[in-house]
Amino acid sequence: MPGSLIVISGPSGVGKSTVVRRLVERLEATVSVSATTRPQSEQEKHGVDYYFISADEFRRMIEQDELLEWAEYLGNFYGTPRAAVESALAEGRDMLLEIEVEGAKQVAKKFSAAIMVYLLPPSDEDLRRRLVGRSREGQAQIETRFANAKREIAQARESGVYDHWVVNVEVDRAVDEIAAIVEQRSR
């Protein structure tokens, strides 16, 4: 039986990475490793954090339809290699993609059976608190991220690609809800 393709999207600060990490353990799923043209940092490992490739190689992958989805962000390309996802699904493994709305639209066109989940904060106030609590940026950057998050949520609602909307009040509950969705669709 083929595995399930599970797409998780949500605004910055909603807890996507934490939820995805817990889902990997819970579902014994695989997380897709994205390809990027941005420079590799000293802490990152090729093939683990990203596949670090040249812009020419990335363009070749686009032309050869080797990416499920891709986008350009701040002058760098990011995308999901198709072969690894299709291989995992064929082997019966569930595959998780943590991607943004534009990428999710591309995946939905190519994989109609994908389980499309959008992770929401409990409230605007809670999202702002989470962004402030990360202590990574100054107030101006936090306000920019908050405004971007609000726009992304609106864009997700308008996209029509998400089948499931999960409010991340508490991580374990969000993971339970998504796991139940996956298990129900797998039957």
N, C-alpha and C positions, 0 to 999 in steps of 0.2 A: 504494500500500500504506500503510495507516495506521501511525502511529508507535506506539511502546511507551510505556506509563505505568509508570515505575519509582519505587517508593516506597522511600526509605532512612530507616530509623529506627535509633536506638541511644542509649545513655545519654550524659549529659554527660561530655565528656572523651575520648570514644572516637575522635574525629577525623572526625565526619560531614561537617562543612563542608569540610575539606580533600579528603576523598574525593569529595564532590559536585563541587567545583570542577574536579578532575582528570577526573571522568567527563564533565563538560560539554565539555571540550576533546577528550577521547578519542572520545566518541560523537557529537560535534557536536550535543549535546542542548540543550534549553532548560530553565531552572529556573523553576518556578512562583513568581510573586510573590504573597505572601499579603496579605490585607486585615487591618487591625487598627484597633481603636478607641483604642489607646494613643497618647499624644502623640508627635509627630515630634521627633527630636533635631536639632540644628543640622547634624550630619554626614550625616544621612539625606536621601535624595531620594525624593519621592513617585513611585510607579510603578516605581522601581528597587529600593529596599530593601523597601518595603511600599506598599500602597495605604492611606493614612491616611484613615479615614472616621469618620463619627459613629456613635454607638451606635444611633440610629434607623435610619440607612442599613443598618447591619449586620443589625439585626433584620428589616428589609424583605427583605434578601438571604436570610436564613434562611427566612422565610415564603414567598418565591418560589422556593425550592429552587435558588438561584443559587450555592450553595457545595457543593463535593465533600465537605468536612469542615470542622468548626469546633469550637472549644473556648473556654472562658472560663478565663483564668489571671490571678491577682492582680487581679481586677476589670476586666480588659480582655478583649475578644474578639479571636480570631485565626482566620482561615479561608482556604481555598483557593477562589478564584473559579472556578466551573465553566467558563464560556465560554472563557477563555483556554486552559485545558487541552484542552478538546474541539476548539478551533480548531487548535491545534498538532498534535494527533494526526491530525485529518482531513487536514492538509497533509503528513502523513508524517514529521513531526518527533517525535523521542523527547522526552518530558517527564519531568523529575525532580522529585519532591516530597520535601523533607526535613521529615518530620513525626514526631510522637510516636505512641505506641501507640494511644491512643484515636482519633486522627485516621485512623490506618492502618486501624482496624476499620471506620470509616465508608466509606473509599475502597474497601476490599475488597468491601463490600456492593453498591456502585454500579458497580464496574469489576472484574468477575470475572477479566478477562484481565491485570490489573495484575501486574507483577513485584514481589513483596513481599520486600524484603531487610532483615535486621536485622544491624547491625554490632556485633560484640562485641569487647571487649578480650581480649588473650591470657590475662590472669589478673587476679584482684582486686588483686594487688600492683601490676601494671602500670597499672591504672586509677587507683589511688590516686596513684601516681607522676606520672601525666599531670595529674591534678587539682592536685597540689601544684606541678608545673612551670609551670602557667599563671600562677602568682603574682598572681592577681586577688583572692584572698580570704584571710581569716584561717583558722586551723586549725578553728575551730568550723563555719564555712561549708563548708569542704572536707569535713569529716566528715558534714555534712548532705547535701551533694551525693553523697558516696559511698554513704550509706545509701539515698538516693533512686534512685541508679543501680542498686543491687542489687535494689530493689523493682521498678524498671521492667523489668529483664531478666527477672525472674520473671513479671511481668505479660505480657511479650511471649511468653514460652514458653507460658503458659496461654491466650493469646488464640487460638492456632491459625490466625492470618492470615498468618504469614510462611512462605514457601516456601523461602527461602534464608537461611542463617546464615553470615556471613562474618566471620572473625576478622581484625582489623586489626593484624597483627603489624608489617607494613611497608606504607606507603600504596600504593606502586606495585603490590605483590602483591594488595592488596585491590581496587584499581581493575581490575587484569587479571582477577581472578576475577569481579567484577560485570560487566565488559564481556563476558566469555565467556558468562555467563548470558544477558545481553540478546541477544547475537548468536545464540545457540542458539535462544532463544524466537522470534526474528524470522524464522527460516527457514521 
